[in-house]
């Protein structure tokens, strides 16, 4: 029953309704919010599109670091999906990178309607230093988060299991990290049904 509710939820309407480039321009808080955050080019927008079964809900850029706004999507008038700007892209100017980081961190640490953060990790590379910095921020803010491994289609099955084990070991070191970790692929749908069900539980 829970899986069917999740399937119908993500198959229903999902509409972009707000973009915020500054922390004082966020939309009014109403529905529960689920935020997707990760390094630039980790596949956040592709994952949001794949979860909702659409190609154009979230804009996918071929240039890492292009998304500079926090984008809000209303999912069936029950949940808000939040696509955060990527962090850690070396070609962004230092000033822009600092502004993006401030925007991301201010949102993550100060949004009462934020119920869960999905921290996306490239399964081929594992948790990196800038990922750990975000994890430590979420730990200190007591914002619960789960690790979502992306691009699972590019791994052999044994490598996927190893990636999950390493991610679980890292999560165990952090006070706000959940032990539930998903290995996903926006290309072939791997792990998406389980992730939908996990998100739907929060409603």
C-alpha positions as CSV (number, residue, x, y, z in Angstrom):
1,X,0.0,0.0,0.0
2,X,2.8,2.4,0.9
3,X,4.6,1.6,-2.4
4,X,1.4,2.3,-4.4
5,X,0.9,5.6,-2.6
6,X,4.5,6.6,-3.5
7,X,4.0,5.6,-7.1
8,X,0.8,7.6,-7.5
9,X,2.3,10.6,-5.7
10,X,5.3,10.8,-8.0
11,X,3.2,10.1,-11.1
12,X,1.0,13.0,-10.3
13,X,1.4,16.7,-11.0
14,X,4.8,18.3,-10.2
15,X,5.2,21.9,-11.0
16,X,8.0,24.4,-10.6
17,X,6.7,27.4,-8.6
18,X,9.6,29.3,-7.1
19,X,13.3,30.1,-7.6
20,X,15.3,31.9,-5.0
21,X,18.8,33.3,-5.5
22,X,19.0,35.0,-2.1
23,X,18.1,33.6,1.3
24,X,15.6,36.5,1.9
25,X,13.6,35.5,-1.2
26,X,12.5,32.0,-0.2
27,X,8.8,31.1,-0.6
28,X,6.5,31.0,2.5
29,X,6.7,27.8,4.4
30,X,3.8,25.4,4.0
31,X,4.2,21.8,2.9
32,X,7.0,19.5,4.1
33,X,10.1,20.1,2.0
34,X,12.6,17.5,0.8
35,X,15.9,19.0,-0.4
36,X,18.4,17.5,-2.8
37,X,21.9,18.7,-2.4
38,X,25.3,17.6,-3.8
39,X,28.4,18.5,-5.7
40,X,28.0,20.1,-9.1
41,X,27.4,17.5,-11.8
42,X,26.4,14.8,-9.3
43,X,23.0,14.5,-11.0
44,X,20.6,16.3,-8.8
45,X,18.3,17.7,-11.5
46,X,18.4,14.4,-13.4
47,X,17.4,12.5,-10.3
48,X,14.4,14.9,-9.6
49,X,13.3,14.4,-13.2
50,X,13.7,10.6,-13.0
51,X,11.8,10.4,-9.7
52,X,8.8,12.3,-11.2
53,X,9.0,10.5,-14.6
54,X,9.5,13.7,-16.5
55,X,12.4,15.1,-18.5
56,X,11.9,18.8,-17.9
57,X,10.7,19.4,-14.4
58,X,14.2,20.3,-13.2
59,X,16.6,21.9,-15.7
60,X,19.6,19.8,-16.5
61,X,22.6,21.7,-17.5
62,X,25.6,20.3,-19.5
63,X,27.8,22.9,-17.7
64,X,28.4,22.0,-14.0
65,X,27.6,24.8,-11.6
66,X,25.1,26.5,-13.9
67,X,22.2,26.2,-11.5
68,X,22.5,29.2,-9.2
69,X,19.0,29.2,-7.6
70,X,17.2,27.1,-5.1
71,X,14.3,25.7,-7.2
72,X,11.1,24.6,-5.5
73,X,8.6,22.1,-7.1
74,X,5.1,21.3,-5.7
75,X,4.5,17.6,-5.9
76,X,0.8,16.8,-5.9
77,X,0.1,19.6,-3.3
78,X,1.5,17.2,-0.7
79,X,5.2,17.7,-0.8
80,X,7.8,20.3,-1.9
81,X,10.9,19.0,-3.8
82,X,13.8,21.4,-3.5
83,X,16.7,21.4,-6.0
84,X,19.7,23.2,-4.4
85,X,22.6,24.6,-6.4
86,X,25.6,22.3,-6.7
87,X,28.7,23.0,-4.6
88,X,32.4,22.6,-5.1
89,X,32.7,23.4,-8.8
90,X,36.3,24.6,-9.3
91,X,35.6,26.8,-12.4
92,X,33.1,29.0,-10.6
93,X,34.7,32.3,-9.3
94,X,35.6,32.3,-5.7
95,X,33.1,35.1,-5.0
96,X,30.2,33.2,-6.7
97,X,31.2,29.9,-5.0
98,X,31.1,31.7,-1.6
99,X,27.7,33.2,-2.4
100,X,26.3,29.8,-3.4
101,X,27.7,28.1,-0.3
102,X,26.2,30.8,1.9
103,X,22.8,30.4,0.2
104,X,22.9,26.6,0.5
105,X,24.1,26.5,4.1
106,X,21.6,29.2,5.2
107,X,18.7,27.3,3.7
108,X,19.8,23.9,5.2
109,X,20.3,25.3,8.7
110,X,17.4,27.6,9.0
111,X,14.3,26.2,7.3
112,X,11.7,24.8,9.7
113,X,9.6,23.1,6.9
114,X,12.7,21.1,5.8
115,X,12.0,17.5,6.8
116,X,14.8,15.7,5.1
117,X,17.9,16.3,3.1
118,X,18.9,13.9,0.3
119,X,22.7,14.3,0.0
120,X,23.7,13.0,-3.4
121,X,27.1,11.3,-3.8
122,X,28.6,10.1,-7.1
123,X,28.8,6.4,-6.5
124,X,32.0,6.2,-8.6
125,X,33.9,8.6,-6.4
126,X,32.4,8.2,-2.9
127,X,32.2,10.8,-0.2
128,X,34.6,13.6,-0.8
129,X,35.8,16.4,1.5
130,X,33.3,19.0,0.5
131,X,30.5,16.3,1.0
132,X,31.8,15.8,4.5
133,X,31.7,19.6,5.1
134,X,27.9,19.5,4.3
135,X,27.4,16.5,6.4
136,X,29.1,18.2,9.4
137,X,26.8,21.3,8.9
138,X,23.7,19.1,8.9
139,X,25.0,17.3,12.0
140,X,25.4,20.5,13.8
141,X,22.0,21.8,12.6
142,X,20.3,18.5,13.6
143,X,18.8,18.1,10.1
144,X,18.4,14.5,9.3
145,X,19.8,13.4,5.9
146,X,20.2,10.3,3.8
147,X,22.9,9.5,1.3
148,X,21.8,8.9,-2.2
149,X,24.4,7.3,-4.5
150,X,24.0,8.4,-8.1
151,X,25.1,7.0,-11.5
152,X,24.8,3.4,-10.3
153,X,24.4,2.2,-13.9
154,X,28.1,2.9,-14.4
155,X,29.2,0.4,-11.7
156,X,29.5,-3.3,-11.8
157,X,27.2,-5.0,-9.2
158,X,30.2,-5.8,-7.0
159,X,31.4,-2.2,-7.1
160,X,27.9,-1.1,-6.3
161,X,27.9,-3.2,-3.1
162,X,31.3,-1.8,-2.2
163,X,30.0,1.8,-2.7
164,X,27.1,1.1,-0.4
165,X,29.3,-0.3,2.3
166,X,31.7,2.6,2.2
167,X,28.8,5.1,2.3
168,X,27.3,3.3,5.3
169,X,30.6,3.4,7.1
170,X,30.8,7.2,6.5
171,X,27.2,7.7,7.5
172,X,27.9,5.9,10.8
173,X,30.3,8.6,11.8
174,X,27.7,11.4,11.6
175,X,25.0,12.0,14.1
176,X,22.3,13.2,11.8
177,X,22.9,10.8,8.9
178,X,20.4,8.0,8.3
179,X,21.6,4.4,7.8
180,X,19.2,4.0,4.9
181,X,21.2,4.5,1.8
182,X,20.0,4.2,-1.8
183,X,22.0,3.3,-4.9
184,X,20.3,4.9,-7.8
185,X,20.5,5.6,-11.5
186,X,18.5,8.2,-13.4
187,X,19.3,6.4,-16.6
188,X,17.9,2.9,-16.0
189,X,15.7,3.6,-12.9
190,X,17.8,1.6,-10.5
191,X,16.7,2.2,-6.9
192,X,14.1,4.9,-7.7
193,X,11.0,3.0,-6.6
194,X,12.6,2.4,-3.2
195,X,13.6,6.1,-2.9
196,X,10.1,7.2,-3.8
197,X,8.7,5.1,-1.0
198,X,11.2,6.4,1.5
199,X,10.3,10.0,0.6
200,X,6.6,9.3,0.6
201,X,6.8,8.1,4.2
202,X,7.6,11.6,5.3
203,X,4.1,12.9,4.4
